[in-house]
Amino acid sequence: MPNVSDELEELRRENARLRRLLKLTAQEASPARGTQTTWFDRAPGPVDGTSSSRTKVAFNAAMFGARRDAYAVRWSNALSGAAGWLPAVEGGWRKRTKAADQQHPH
């Protein structure tokens, strides 16, 4: 069994290697401001297009219930009749935008 300190150091080296490959700045590689870790009493389970509305709502509540920086947006396609919900942040998701510069709901 690997030593925890050795494994941690190996993971740090791998993260640094991946950041270099992706050409990420330290700010781009850092966690988003306001992000909260989610703890589940039990895993929310798999959800797909055939899942019931109740299952989908429970899944999204488990995933985003504690988030104050994300909310749901309804979408629909008039041509196909398809509709659903997507996670969003106020001001939209934008590449290369600092988290501090994005507008967040209060």
Secondary structure, 3 states (H helix, E strand, C coil): CCCHHHHHHHHHHHHHHHHHHHCCCHHHHCCCCCCCCCCCCCCCCCCCCCCCHHHHHHHHHHHHCCCCCCEEEEEECCCCCCEEEEEECCCCCCCCCCHHHCCCCC
